[in-house]
């Protein structure tokens, strides 16, 4: 930005005033260029070869209580995108989670 301004204009303390303007300008802050190096090409994730080799596990929480359950355990197979939903409670321990996984998959 300084090179653009000082190419045609110059006054006392030009660098300080241009720096202040850029720091205070909302549009300048949103549109400024990145200073870090450009990252290389993206690499694709490996595609799983067997079903249920790579899975994704997540919880859906803060649901209304129905039959004393208020959380849904979601288990997704990355290859086939098959999903299992298991109802559980919010206070499920690690042992209970392993038991739920074993009994429902």
N, CA, C and O atoms as a DFTB+ gen file, in Angstrom:
420 C
 N C O
     1  1       0.823      -1.186       0.000
     2  2       0.000       0.000       0.000
     3  2       0.874       1.259       0.000
     4  3       0.543       2.259      -0.636
     5  1       1.984       1.189       0.720
     6  2       2.864       2.360       0.804
     7  2       3.444       2.707      -0.554
     8  3       3.556       3.883      -0.898
     9  1       3.815       1.691      -1.334
    10  2       4.395       1.965      -2.651
    11  2       3.403       2.667      -3.560
    12  3       3.780       3.540      -4.341
    13  1       2.131       2.287      -3.460
    14  2       1.114       2.925      -4.283
    15  2       0.929       4.391      -3.909
    16  3       0.770       5.240      -4.787
    17  1       0.950       4.692      -2.623
    18  2       0.756       6.072      -2.181
    19  2       1.986       6.916      -2.486
    20  3       1.867       8.017      -3.023
    21  1       3.163       6.406      -2.146
    22  2       4.381       7.212      -2.325
    23  2       4.826       7.305      -3.776
    24  3       5.741       8.065      -4.092
    25  1       4.196       6.547      -4.660
    26  2       4.513       6.663      -6.082
    27  2       4.116       8.045      -6.603
    28  3       4.820       8.613      -7.438
    29  1       2.998       8.591      -6.119
    30  2       2.500       9.875      -6.613
    31  2       2.459      10.967      -5.550
    32  3       2.388      12.146      -5.897
    33  1       2.504      10.610      -4.255
    34  2       2.354      11.598      -3.193
    35  2       3.431      11.403      -2.141
    36  3       3.965      10.308      -1.966
    37  1       3.736      12.488      -1.446
    38  2       4.620      12.408      -0.296
    39  2       4.342      13.586       0.602
    40  3       4.169      14.710       0.131
    41  1       4.298      13.330       1.917
    42  2       4.205      14.374       2.923
    43  2       4.873      13.852       4.182
    44  3       5.223      12.676       4.281
    45  1       5.040      14.739       5.129
    46  2       5.704      14.391       6.368
    47  2       4.874      13.337       7.111
    48  3       3.663      13.505       7.254
    49  1       5.495      12.269       7.580
    50  2       4.864      11.151       8.303
    51  2       3.831      10.416       7.450
    52  3       2.785      10.010       7.957
    53  1       4.117      10.244       6.171
    54  2       3.195       9.555       5.275
    55  2       3.018       8.090       5.688
    56  3       1.915       7.552       5.594
    57  1       4.086       7.447       6.139
    58  2       3.971       6.029       6.500
    59  2       3.070       5.830       7.708
    60  3       2.301       4.870       7.751
    61  1       3.154       6.721       8.689
    62  2       2.320       6.594       9.880
    63  2       0.847       6.811       9.543
    64  3      -0.005       6.063      10.022
    65  1       0.537       7.796       8.747
    66  2      -0.849       8.086       8.412
    67  2      -1.463       7.014       7.512
    68  3      -2.628       6.654       7.684
    69  1      -0.697       6.510       6.568
    70  2      -1.214       5.427       5.715
    71  2      -1.409       4.165       6.550
    72  3      -2.408       3.467       6.378
    73  1      -0.479       3.861       7.448
    74  2      -0.641       2.705       8.333
    75  2      -1.859       2.835       9.217
    76  3      -2.591       1.864       9.405
    77  1      -2.094       4.028       9.771
    78  2      -3.277       4.260      10.601
    79  2      -4.549       4.088       9.780
    80  3      -5.514       3.488      10.255
    81  1      -4.563       4.605       8.561
    82  2      -5.746       4.499       7.707
    83  2      -6.066       3.039       7.393
    84  3      -7.226       2.629       7.454
    85  1      -5.046       2.259       7.057
    86  2      -5.257       0.856       6.719
    87  2      -5.735       0.069       7.930
    88  3      -6.598      -0.797       7.787
    89  1      -5.201       0.343       9.120
    90  2      -5.633      -0.350      10.333
    91  2      -7.076      -0.036      10.693
    92  3      -7.781      -0.902      11.212
    93  1      -7.525       1.175      10.431
    94  2      -8.876       1.595      10.792
    95  2      -9.914       1.294       9.702
    96  3     -11.112       1.296       9.987
    97  1      -9.490       1.041       8.491
    98  2     -10.424       0.841       7.378
    99  2     -10.978      -0.583       7.420
   100  3     -10.220      -1.549       7.330
   101  1     -12.299      -0.713       7.556
   102  2     -12.945      -2.020       7.626
   103  2     -12.746      -2.796       6.321
   104  3     -12.434      -3.986       6.353
   105  1     -12.922      -2.140       5.188
   106  2     -12.756      -2.803       3.890
   107  2     -11.313      -3.265       3.687
   108  3     -11.081      -4.346       3.147
   109  1     -10.347      -2.459       4.112
   110  2      -8.935      -2.854       3.980
   111  2      -8.634      -4.090       4.807
   112  3      -7.884      -4.961       4.368
   113  1      -9.214      -4.180       6.008
   114  2      -8.972      -5.333       6.873
   115  2      -9.589      -6.602       6.302
   116  3      -9.019      -7.684       6.451
   117  1     -10.742      -6.490       5.651
   118  2     -11.396      -7.673       5.092
   119  2     -10.758      -8.123       3.786
   120  3     -10.812      -9.309       3.460
   121  1     -10.156      -7.209       3.031
   122  2      -9.666      -7.533       1.697
   123  2      -8.149      -7.626       1.593
   124  3      -7.623      -7.738       0.486
   125  1      -7.435      -7.583       2.705
   126  2      -5.974      -7.564       2.606
   127  2      -5.431      -8.923       2.153
   128  3      -6.029      -9.967       2.411
   129  1      -4.302      -8.880       1.483
   130  2      -3.682     -10.088       0.943
   131  2      -3.030     -10.895       2.052
   132  3      -2.613     -10.355       3.076
   133  1      -2.953     -12.192       1.827
   134  2      -2.288     -13.071       2.788
   135  2      -0.772     -12.934       2.636
   136  3      -0.250     -12.784       1.530
   137  1      -0.086     -12.989       3.769
   138  2       1.363     -12.846       3.749
   139  2       2.087     -14.189       3.739
   140  3       3.273     -14.247       3.416
   141  1       1.378     -15.284       4.093
   142  2       2.036     -16.582       4.145
   143  2       2.149     -17.181       2.739
   144  3       1.473     -16.752       1.804
   145  1       3.003     -18.162       2.622
   146  2       3.211     -18.809       1.334
   147  2       1.995     -19.634       0.931
   148  3       1.237     -20.118       1.772
   149  1       1.836     -19.777      -0.367
   150  2       0.730     -20.576      -0.884
   151  2       1.040     -22.049      -0.644
   152  3       2.154     -22.510      -0.891
   153  1       0.051     -22.770      -0.164
   154  2       0.213     -24.187       0.132
   155  2       0.198     -24.960      -1.192
   156  3      -0.389     -24.508      -2.175
   157  1       0.842     -26.117      -1.206
   158  2       0.903     -26.940      -2.411
   159  2      -0.450     -27.519      -2.795
   160  3      -1.480     -27.138      -2.239
   161  1      -0.438     -28.427      -3.735
   162  2      -1.663     -29.035      -4.231
   163  2      -2.334     -29.861      -3.141
   164  3      -1.670     -30.440      -2.281
   165  1      -3.652     -29.904      -3.193
   166  2      -4.404     -30.717      -2.244
   167  2      -4.227     -32.187      -2.555
   168  3      -4.121     -32.575      -3.718
   169  1      -4.195     -33.001      -1.520
   170  2      -4.091     -34.443      -1.695
   171  2      -5.413     -35.072      -1.311
   172  3      -5.997     -34.720      -0.286
   173  1      -5.880     -35.985      -2.111
   174  2      -7.125     -36.671      -1.817
   175  2      -6.932     -37.657      -0.678
   176  3      -5.862     -38.243      -0.514
   177  1      -7.984     -37.827       0.102
   178  2      -7.941     -38.817       1.175
   179  2      -7.969     -40.207       0.559
   180  3      -8.517     -40.417      -0.523
   181  1      -7.369     -41.146       1.269
   182  2      -7.392     -42.524       0.784
   183  2      -8.806     -43.070       0.851
   184  3      -9.524     -42.833       1.822
   185  1      -9.206     -43.802      -0.180
   186  2     -10.526     -44.406      -0.206
   187  2     -10.440     -45.748       0.510
   188  3      -9.599     -46.576       0.160
   189  1     -11.293     -45.980       1.504
   190  2     -11.257     -47.268       2.200
   191  2     -11.606     -48.407       1.246
   192  3     -12.409     -48.233       0.329
   193  1     -10.997     -49.572       1.466
   194  2     -11.235     -50.718       0.587
   195  2     -12.230     -51.704       1.170
   196  3     -12.851     -52.459       0.423
   197  1     -12.395     -51.716       2.486
   198  2     -13.311     -52.643       3.135
   199  2     -14.380     -51.865       3.878
   200  3     -14.136     -50.761       4.366
   201  1     -15.580     -52.455       3.961
   202  2     -16.651     -51.843       4.720
   203  2     -16.314     -51.820       6.209
   204  3     -15.704     -52.754       6.731
   205  1     -16.708     -50.771       6.871
   206  2     -16.541     -50.590       8.308
   207  2     -15.087     -50.628       8.772
   208  3     -14.811     -50.945       9.929
   209  1     -14.155     -50.305       7.868
   210  2     -12.751     -50.172       8.249
   211  2     -12.500     -48.777       8.830
   212  3     -11.831     -48.634       9.853
   213  1     -13.044     -47.754       8.167
   214  2     -12.932     -46.375       8.617
   215  2     -14.332     -45.864       8.929
   216  3     -15.215     -45.880       8.072
   217  1     -14.525     -45.413      10.157
   218  2     -15.838     -44.939      10.570
   219  2     -15.729     -43.538      11.155
   220  3     -14.661     -43.096      11.579
   221  1     -16.858     -42.861      11.163
   222  2     -16.963     -41.543      11.779
   223  2     -18.029     -41.650      12.858
   224  3     -19.114     -42.177      12.612
   225  1     -17.727     -41.153      14.054
   226  2     -18.662     -41.217      15.174
   227  2     -18.936     -39.797      15.654
   228  3     -18.017     -38.991      15.800
   229  1     -20.211     -39.500      15.899
   230  2     -20.590     -38.191      16.402
   231  2     -21.827     -38.328      17.275
   232  3     -22.489     -39.366      17.267
   233  1     -22.134     -37.288      18.022
   234  2     -23.307     -37.264      18.882
   235  2     -24.228     -36.129      18.453
   236  3     -23.759     -35.050      18.092
   237  1     -25.525     -36.366      18.490
   238  2     -26.522     -35.310      18.364
   239  2     -27.079     -35.119      19.768
   240  3     -27.682     -36.034      20.329
   241  1     -26.880     -33.936      20.336
   242  2     -27.231     -33.701      21.736
   243  2     -28.335     -32.659      21.871
   244  3     -28.812     -32.094      20.887
   245  1     -28.721     -32.427      23.114
   246  2     -29.727     -31.434      23.483
   247  2     -31.076     -31.716      22.825
   248  3     -31.761     -30.790      22.391
   249  1     -31.457     -32.983      22.752
   250  2     -32.751     -33.380      22.201
   251  2     -33.771     -33.502      23.333
   252  3     -33.382     -33.657      24.490
   253  1     -35.065     -33.436      23.024
   254  2     -36.072     -33.666      24.067
   255  2     -35.991     -35.106      24.573
   256  3     -35.671     -36.021      23.815
   257  1     -36.282     -35.296      25.847
   258  2     -36.194     -36.621      26.457
   259  2     -37.389     -37.465      26.011
   260  3     -38.542     -37.093      26.228
   261  1     -37.097     -38.595      25.389
   262  2     -38.103     -39.562      24.965
   263  2     -37.609     -40.930      25.400
   264  3     -36.510     -41.340      25.026
   265  1     -38.404     -41.638      26.182
   266  2     -38.044     -42.957      26.717
   267  2     -36.708     -42.898      27.455
   268  3     -35.881     -43.803      27.340
   269  1     -36.509     -41.814      28.220
   270  2     -35.304     -41.594      29.022
   271  2     -34.029     -41.468      28.197
   272  3     -32.935     -41.665      28.726
   273  1     -34.148     -41.145      26.922
   274  2     -32.993     -40.950      26.035
   275  2     -33.051     -39.529      25.487
   276  3     -34.121     -39.050      25.111
   277  1     -31.903     -38.851      25.438
   278  2     -31.871     -37.492      24.902
   279  2     -30.664     -37.220      24.000
   280  3     -30.406     -36.071      23.644
   281  1     -29.932     -38.257      23.633
   282  2     -28.763     -38.128      22.759
   283  2     -28.826     -39.237      21.729
   284  3     -29.260     -40.350      22.025
   285  1     -28.387     -38.926      20.506
   286  2     -28.293     -39.950      19.469
   287  2     -26.823     -40.124      19.101
   288  3     -26.140     -39.160      18.756
   289  1     -26.351     -41.353      19.179
   290  2     -25.002     -41.700      18.732
   291  2     -25.093     -42.017      17.240
   292  3     -25.876     -42.876      16.835
   293  1     -24.299     -41.330      16.425
   294  2     -24.312     -41.529      14.976
   295  2     -22.993     -42.168      14.574
   296  3     -21.925     -41.616      14.840
   297  1     -23.064     -43.332      13.932
   298  2     -21.876     -44.038      13.450
   299  2     -22.011     -44.163      11.939
   300  3     -22.986     -44.735      11.453
   301  1     -21.048     -43.638      11.193
   302  2     -21.114     -43.621       9.723
   303  2     -19.912     -44.353       9.143
   304  3     -18.774     -44.132       9.557
   305  1     -20.181     -45.231       8.173
   306  2     -19.141     -45.922       7.431
   307  2     -18.689     -45.000       6.300
   308  3     -19.524     -44.543       5.519
   309  1     -17.398     -44.716       6.192
   310  2     -16.910     -43.780       5.181
   311  2     -17.019     -44.323       3.764
   312  3     -17.174     -43.539       2.827
   313  1     -16.943     -45.638       3.574
   314  2     -16.981     -46.190       2.219
   315  2     -18.388     -46.199       1.648
   316  3     -18.614     -45.677       0.556
   317  1     -19.328     -46.778       2.362
   318  2     -20.685     -46.924       1.829
   319  2     -21.628     -45.816       2.279
   320  3     -22.756     -45.733       1.792
   321  1     -21.190     -44.969       3.194
   322  2     -22.013     -43.912       3.784
   323  2     -23.218     -44.474       4.528
   324  3     -24.207     -43.765       4.713
   325  1     -23.158     -45.728       4.957
   326  2     -24.214     -46.331       5.761
   327  2     -24.125     -45.760       7.163
   328  3     -23.035     -45.614       7.715
   329  1     -25.276     -45.439       7.738
   330  2     -25.313     -44.782       9.038
   331  2     -26.147     -45.596      10.011
   332  3     -27.204     -46.117       9.654
   333  1     -25.665     -45.703      11.243
   334  2     -26.412     -46.317      12.337
   335  2     -26.698     -45.232      13.366
   336  3     -25.810     -44.464      13.735
   337  1     -27.948     -45.177      13.829
   338  2     -28.350     -44.247      14.879
   339  2     -28.680     -45.052      16.125
   340  3     -29.452     -46.009      16.066
   341  1     -28.094     -44.663      17.258
   342  2     -28.320     -45.362      18.517
   343  2     -28.739     -44.333      19.566
   344  3     -28.011     -43.373      19.818
   345  1     -29.910     -44.529      20.178
   346  2     -30.385     -43.621      21.217
   347  2     -29.657     -43.926      22.521
   348  3     -29.462     -45.087      22.878
   349  1     -29.260     -42.877      23.223
   350  2     -28.560     -43.036      24.489
   351  2     -28.836     -41.822      25.374
   352  3     -29.654     -40.972      25.024
   353  1     -28.169     -41.742      26.499
   354  2     -28.342     -40.613      27.413
   355  2     -27.100     -39.734      27.403
   356  3     -26.046     -40.123      26.899
   357  1     -27.245     -38.542      27.968
   358  2     -26.143     -37.584      27.941
   359  2     -25.003     -37.972      28.864
   360  3     -23.862     -37.587      28.608
   361  1     -25.261     -38.709      29.909
   362  2     -24.218     -39.089      30.859
   363  2     -23.563     -40.419      30.542
   364  3     -23.110     -41.100      31.462
   365  1     -23.496     -40.815      29.289
   366  2     -22.924     -42.100      28.893
   367  2     -21.417     -42.113      29.137
   368  3     -20.709     -41.198      28.716
   369  1     -20.932     -43.145      29.815
   370  2     -19.493     -43.263      30.077
   371  2     -18.809     -43.926      28.888
   372  3     -19.467     -44.370      27.947
   373  1     -17.503     -43.987      28.940
   374  2     -16.731     -44.604      27.862
   375  2     -17.041     -46.097      27.773
   376  3     -17.156     -46.643      26.676
   377  1     -17.176     -46.755      28.919
   378  2     -17.506     -48.181      28.910
   379  2     -18.884     -48.416      28.286
   380  3     -19.068     -49.349      27.505
   381  1     -19.857     -47.554      28.642
   382  2     -21.194     -47.673      28.058
   383  2     -21.170     -47.404      26.560
   384  3     -21.887     -48.051      25.796
   385  1     -20.353     -46.457      26.145
   386  2     -20.233     -46.160      24.715
   387  2     -19.659     -47.353      23.960
   388  3     -20.141     -47.687      22.877
   389  1     -18.644     -47.993      24.514
   390  2     -18.063     -49.176      23.873
   391  2     -19.088     -50.297      23.824
   392  3     -19.171     -51.010      22.824
   393  1     -19.865     -50.466      24.878
   394  2     -20.913     -51.500      24.919
   395  2     -22.002     -51.196      23.879
   396  3     -22.460     -52.108      23.191
   397  1     -22.418     -49.941      23.756
   398  2     -23.404     -49.551      22.748
   399  2     -22.886     -49.838      21.346
   400  3     -23.613     -50.346      20.492
   401  1     -21.631     -49.507      21.126
   402  2     -21.024     -49.731      19.816
   403  2     -20.972     -51.221      19.487
   404  3     -21.303     -51.628      18.374
   405  1     -20.558     -52.026      20.452
   406  2     -20.457     -53.472      20.250
   407  2     -21.829     -54.101      20.015
   408  3     -21.963     -54.954      19.139
   409  1     -22.829     -53.709      20.759
   410  2     -24.149     -54.338      20.674
   411  2     -24.956     -53.888      19.458
   412  3     -25.838     -54.622      19.012
   413  1     -24.679     -52.705      18.911
   414  2     -25.509     -52.164      17.845
   415  2     -24.845     -52.109      16.476
   416  3     -25.482     -51.681      15.513
   417  1     -23.615     -52.520      16.358
   418  2     -22.966     -52.465      15.041
   419  2     -22.804     -53.850      14.468
   420  3     -22.278     -54.004      13.366
